[in-house]
Amino acid sequence: MREKAAGHPREQAAKTIIGWSEYVALPEWGISRLPAKIDTGARTSSLHVDNLQIVDAHHVSFEVVLSRKHSNRRIHVVTRIAKWGRVRSSTGHYHTRCFVHTRARIGAIEKNIELSLASREKMLYRMLLGRKALEKDFLVDVSRRRVLGKPEKPRQKRSVPS
């Protein structure tokens, strides 16, 4: 659903309305749908990863845990480090985290976003989308969730017997 945004003339473009929780795809990493919490109180976005390892001065490897219920569902990723930065957690403590860039698709909109890699093991959502990932494209309706619906699972290729 697109709607005109009020405010500054540069903000007059139509924006997509999303709920407080939506599915996000990270196509560069082969992730077609990952439940994410929308958090307008957080500046940056965060992704739960396991086995974070520095490959070299410019690259990291990690596993994206796709499901809380099925912790064996993982995707291994090697990507370029964007930066190392300090992040203040919701408890007020500072932590140094690795940041990476990737493409994210939320509904029909695809854009480059920056993600901090963290342990969100105790959190309900494995991914948190902050203001920087949402700006210019989305309006959040906090009374709704999954406004954009659940993307279809990609069909797996079946091997055909010879």
Residue frames as qw, qx, qy, qz and C-alpha x, y, z in Angstrom:
[[0.000, 0.892, 0.453, 0.000, 0.00, 0.00, 0.00],
 [0.427, 0.161, 0.010, 0.890, 1.49, 3.37, -1.04],
 [0.156, -0.877, -0.444, 0.097, 0.46, 6.64, 0.52],
 [0.287, 0.741, -0.080, 0.602, 1.54, 10.27, 0.16],
 [0.582, -0.346, -0.435, 0.594, 3.68, 11.41, 3.06],
 [0.078, -0.971, -0.185, -0.130, 3.06, 14.78, 4.66],
 [0.623, -0.598, 0.091, 0.495, 5.84, 17.16, 5.53],
 [0.170, -0.624, 0.396, 0.652, 8.76, 18.61, 3.64],
 [0.651, 0.578, -0.157, -0.465, 8.38, 18.79, -0.18],
 [0.273, 0.482, -0.824, -0.117, 11.19, 16.23, -0.63],
 [0.214, -0.030, 0.928, -0.304, 9.15, 13.80, 1.48],
 [0.602, 0.284, 0.099, -0.740, 6.07, 14.05, -0.76],
 [0.417, 0.246, -0.806, -0.342, 6.88, 10.85, -2.66],
 [0.858, -0.243, -0.193, -0.409, 4.64, 7.86, -2.01],
 [0.074, -0.468, 0.826, -0.305, 5.77, 5.61, 0.81],
 [0.624, -0.117, -0.747, -0.196, 4.96, 2.00, 1.58],
 [0.584, -0.529, 0.276, -0.551, 3.06, 1.35, 4.79],
 [0.581, 0.133, -0.791, 0.138, 4.52, -1.48, 6.85],
 [0.719, -0.622, -0.221, -0.219, 3.66, -2.97, 10.23],
 [0.395, -0.792, 0.443, -0.142, 5.78, -3.39, 13.35],
 [0.585, -0.269, 0.746, 0.170, 6.96, -6.75, 11.98],
 [0.693, 0.603, -0.146, -0.368, 7.63, -7.67, 8.34],
 [0.908, 0.009, 0.311, 0.280, 9.48, -10.28, 6.30],
 [0.082, 0.862, -0.381, -0.323, 12.81, -9.21, 4.82],
 [0.938, 0.268, 0.092, 0.199, 14.78, -10.90, 2.04],
 [0.252, -0.779, 0.454, 0.353, 18.56, -10.65, 1.78],
 [0.872, 0.469, 0.039, -0.134, 18.94, -11.85, -1.82],
 [0.341, 0.740, -0.572, 0.095, 22.74, -11.51, -2.07],
 [0.203, -0.403, 0.836, -0.312, 23.00, -14.07, 0.72],
 [0.372, -0.069, -0.875, -0.301, 20.26, -16.41, -0.58],
 [0.031, 0.287, 0.761, -0.580, 17.80, -15.51, 2.18],
 [0.078, -0.399, -0.639, -0.653, 14.26, -15.24, 0.82],
 [0.441, -0.678, -0.229, -0.541, 12.32, -14.39, 3.98],
 [0.451, -0.044, -0.634, 0.627, 13.45, -13.57, 7.47],
 [0.298, -0.832, -0.456, -0.101, 11.02, -12.20, 10.07],
 [0.388, 0.201, -0.229, 0.870, 12.20, -8.78, 11.25],
 [0.211, -0.765, -0.496, 0.353, 11.04, -6.40, 13.93],
 [0.263, 0.701, 0.145, 0.647, 10.70, -2.80, 12.79],
 [0.531, -0.597, -0.338, 0.497, 12.32, -0.53, 15.38],
 [0.249, 0.837, 0.130, 0.470, 12.09, 3.20, 14.72],
 [0.490, -0.863, 0.120, -0.003, 13.84, 3.79, 18.04],
 [0.753, -0.292, 0.385, 0.447, 17.00, 2.13, 16.73],
 [0.194, 0.780, -0.311, -0.508, 19.19, 4.04, 14.28],
 [0.192, 0.448, -0.815, -0.313, 20.91, 0.98, 12.82],
 [0.905, 0.011, -0.204, -0.373, 19.71, -2.46, 11.81],
 [0.296, -0.511, 0.791, -0.162, 20.97, -5.64, 13.42],
 [0.833, 0.164, -0.429, -0.308, 21.16, -9.29, 12.39],
 [0.758, -0.458, 0.445, -0.133, 21.63, -12.34, 14.60],
 [0.689, 0.511, -0.513, -0.025, 24.65, -14.38, 13.51],
 [0.861, -0.442, 0.244, 0.056, 26.66, -17.28, 14.92],
 [0.838, -0.052, 0.291, 0.459, 30.29, -18.23, 14.40],
 [0.258, 0.965, -0.055, 0.010, 31.47, -14.75, 13.43],
 [0.783, -0.271, 0.237, 0.507, 35.08, -15.02, 12.27],
 [0.136, 0.866, -0.253, -0.410, 37.46, -12.50, 10.78],
 [0.906, 0.344, 0.173, 0.176, 38.71, -13.92, 7.47],
 [0.596, 0.174, 0.012, 0.784, 41.20, -11.12, 6.75],
 [0.158, -0.238, -0.212, 0.934, 41.47, -7.36, 7.25],
 [0.286, 0.093, -0.244, -0.922, 38.51, -6.75, 4.93],
 [0.627, -0.112, -0.593, -0.494, 36.21, -9.79, 5.24],
 [0.421, -0.223, 0.704, -0.528, 34.19, -11.72, 7.83],
 [0.445, -0.102, -0.820, -0.345, 32.39, -15.04, 7.74],
 [0.353, -0.055, 0.603, -0.713, 29.34, -15.95, 9.79],
 [0.081, -0.294, -0.927, -0.217, 26.19, -18.05, 9.83],
 [0.406, -0.166, -0.006, -0.899, 22.75, -16.45, 9.62],
 [0.105, 0.172, 0.937, -0.284, 20.38, -18.41, 11.86],
 [0.224, -0.216, -0.535, -0.785, 17.10, -18.48, 9.95],
 [0.630, -0.469, -0.444, -0.432, 14.77, -19.84, 12.64],
 [0.337, -0.530, 0.550, -0.550, 14.46, -19.80, 16.42],
 [0.895, -0.103, 0.248, -0.356, 12.68, -23.16, 16.36],
 [0.950, 0.223, 0.096, 0.195, 15.11, -24.86, 13.97],
 [0.262, -0.871, 0.303, 0.283, 18.56, -23.60, 14.90],
 [0.639, -0.125, 0.621, 0.436, 20.15, -25.92, 12.33],
 [0.481, 0.742, 0.402, 0.237, 18.60, -23.86, 9.51],
 [0.329, -0.746, 0.156, 0.557, 21.55, -21.61, 8.66],
 [0.669, 0.707, 0.070, 0.217, 23.20, -19.91, 5.74],
 [0.666, -0.382, 0.111, 0.631, 26.96, -19.41, 5.68],
 [0.318, 0.934, 0.116, 0.115, 28.05, -15.96, 4.46],
 [0.606, -0.249, 0.083, 0.751, 31.43, -14.42, 3.67],
 [0.224, 0.888, 0.309, 0.256, 31.26, -10.68, 3.02],
 [0.410, 0.433, -0.172, 0.784, 33.23, -7.46, 3.14],
 [0.351, -0.560, -0.490, 0.568, 33.48, -5.53, 6.42],
 [0.130, 0.854, 0.263, 0.430, 31.97, -2.03, 6.11],
 [0.010, 0.666, -0.385, 0.639, 33.31, -0.85, 9.47],
 [0.495, -0.300, -0.721, 0.381, 33.66, -1.60, 13.17],
 [0.149, -0.539, -0.009, -0.829, 31.57, 0.63, 15.41],
 [0.007, -0.065, -0.765, 0.641, 30.27, 1.10, 18.92],
 [0.422, -0.408, -0.561, -0.583, 26.61, 0.38, 19.45],
 [0.258, -0.187, 0.590, -0.742, 24.55, 1.11, 22.54],
 [0.210, -0.243, -0.938, -0.128, 22.24, -1.77, 23.38],
 [0.416, -0.618, -0.408, -0.527, 18.70, -1.40, 24.69],
 [0.705, -0.557, -0.360, 0.251, 20.14, -1.91, 28.18],
 [0.095, -0.991, 0.099, 0.003, 22.42, 1.13, 27.74],
 [0.680, -0.462, 0.437, 0.364, 25.69, -0.79, 27.45],
 [0.397, 0.767, -0.369, -0.343, 28.16, -0.14, 24.61],
 [0.835, -0.061, 0.515, 0.185, 29.52, -2.95, 22.45],
 [0.079, 0.563, -0.557, -0.605, 31.86, -2.96, 19.46],
 [0.763, 0.319, 0.544, -0.142, 30.22, -4.62, 16.48],
 [0.295, -0.095, 0.671, 0.674, 31.08, -5.48, 12.92],
 [0.488, 0.601, 0.227, -0.590, 28.97, -3.74, 10.27],
 [0.363, 0.026, 0.771, 0.523, 28.37, -5.06, 6.76],
 [0.427, 0.370, -0.093, -0.820, 26.35, -3.92, 3.73],
 [0.237, 0.151, 0.928, 0.244, 23.90, -6.00, 1.74],
 [0.334, -0.164, -0.411, -0.832, 20.74, -5.64, -0.35],
 [0.194, 0.235, 0.824, -0.478, 17.45, -6.01, 1.49],
 [0.262, -0.260, -0.591, -0.717, 14.01, -6.45, -0.04],
 [0.163, 0.285, 0.692, -0.643, 10.97, -5.43, 1.98],
 [0.548, 0.631, 0.402, -0.374, 7.85, -5.99, -0.08],
 [0.701, 0.644, 0.217, 0.219, 8.55, -4.58, -3.54],
 [0.056, 0.960, -0.254, 0.106, 11.32, -2.24, -2.38],
 [0.910, -0.049, -0.070, 0.407, 14.94, -3.32, -2.63],
 [0.064, 0.945, -0.203, 0.250, 17.76, -1.19, -1.24],
 [0.600, 0.270, -0.560, 0.503, 21.27, -1.34, 0.20],
 [0.566, -0.777, -0.033, -0.274, 21.33, -1.39, 3.99],
 [0.238, 0.517, -0.695, 0.439, 23.94, -1.52, 6.71],
 [0.843, -0.406, -0.286, -0.206, 23.67, -4.24, 9.35],
 [0.173, -0.625, 0.689, -0.323, 25.49, -4.76, 12.62],
 [0.726, 0.022, -0.684, -0.074, 26.25, -8.41, 13.30],
 [0.310, -0.459, 0.519, -0.651, 25.24, -9.41, 16.80],
 [0.179, -0.148, -0.964, 0.130, 23.97, -12.12, 19.06],
 [0.492, -0.173, 0.015, -0.853, 20.20, -11.72, 19.26],
 [0.333, -0.016, -0.943, -0.010, 19.79, -15.26, 20.55],
 [0.031, -0.334, -0.763, 0.552, 17.55, -14.23, 23.44],
 [0.298, 0.302, -0.012, -0.905, 15.45, -11.94, 21.23],
 [0.662, 0.388, 0.569, -0.295, 12.21, -13.02, 19.61],
 [0.650, 0.755, 0.048, -0.074, 13.25, -11.60, 16.22],
 [0.815, -0.101, 0.230, 0.522, 16.54, -12.52, 14.56],
 [0.378, 0.309, 0.243, 0.838, 16.61, -9.25, 12.65],
 [0.082, -0.767, -0.384, 0.507, 15.87, -5.68, 13.66],
 [0.403, 0.542, 0.343, 0.653, 15.30, -2.97, 11.04],
 [0.284, -0.552, -0.278, 0.733, 16.25, 0.50, 12.23],
 [0.228, 0.835, 0.193, -0.462, 15.51, 4.01, 10.96],
 [0.046, -0.593, 0.544, 0.592, 18.38, 4.18, 8.45],
 [0.195, 0.056, 0.921, 0.333, 17.05, 1.15, 6.56],
 [0.187, 0.636, 0.738, -0.124, 13.50, 2.52, 6.57],
 [0.003, -0.646, -0.058, 0.761, 14.07, 6.18, 5.75],
 [0.182, 0.379, -0.425, -0.802, 12.65, 7.65, 2.54],
 [0.316, 0.029, -0.827, -0.464, 10.64, 4.53, 1.65],
 [0.414, -0.350, -0.840, -0.004, 8.40, 3.43, 4.52],
 [0.397, -0.453, 0.200, -0.773, 5.78, 4.58, 7.02],
 [0.249, -0.005, -0.937, 0.246, 5.25, 2.31, 10.04],
 [0.622, -0.422, -0.181, -0.634, 1.75, 1.52, 11.29],
 [0.010, 0.347, -0.829, 0.439, 2.49, 0.26, 14.80],
 [0.672, -0.012, 0.421, -0.609, -1.02, -1.16, 15.20],
 [0.908, 0.332, -0.053, -0.248, -0.43, -3.74, 12.44],
 [0.437, -0.506, 0.705, 0.239, 2.04, -6.49, 11.65],
 [0.405, 0.002, 0.820, 0.404, 3.05, -8.17, 8.39],
 [0.423, 0.644, 0.158, -0.617, 1.09, -5.70, 6.28],
 [0.324, 0.576, -0.576, -0.480, 3.05, -6.83, 3.20],
 [0.955, 0.068, -0.045, -0.284, 2.19, -10.50, 3.75],
 [0.686, -0.415, 0.573, 0.169, 4.39, -13.57, 3.76],
 [0.359, 0.593, -0.569, -0.443, 6.55, -14.05, 0.67],
 [0.971, 0.115, -0.090, -0.188, 6.26, -17.42, -1.03],
 [0.671, -0.464, 0.527, 0.239, 8.93, -19.97, -0.29],
 [0.336, 0.604, -0.571, -0.443, 11.25, -20.34, -3.26],
 [0.975, 0.105, 0.015, -0.194, 10.76, -23.65, -4.99],
 [0.454, -0.559, 0.663, 0.206, 13.63, -26.02, -4.52],
 [0.535, 0.474, -0.579, -0.393, 15.05, -27.65, -7.61],
 [0.882, -0.135, 0.413, -0.182, 14.31, -31.32, -7.74],
 [0.075, -0.452, 0.802, 0.383, 16.76, -33.69, -9.29],
 [0.832, 0.285, -0.058, -0.473, 15.19, -35.63, -12.10],
 [0.734, -0.239, 0.623, 0.125, 16.23, -39.29, -12.30],
 [0.200, 0.535, -0.603, -0.556, 18.11, -40.18, -15.49]]
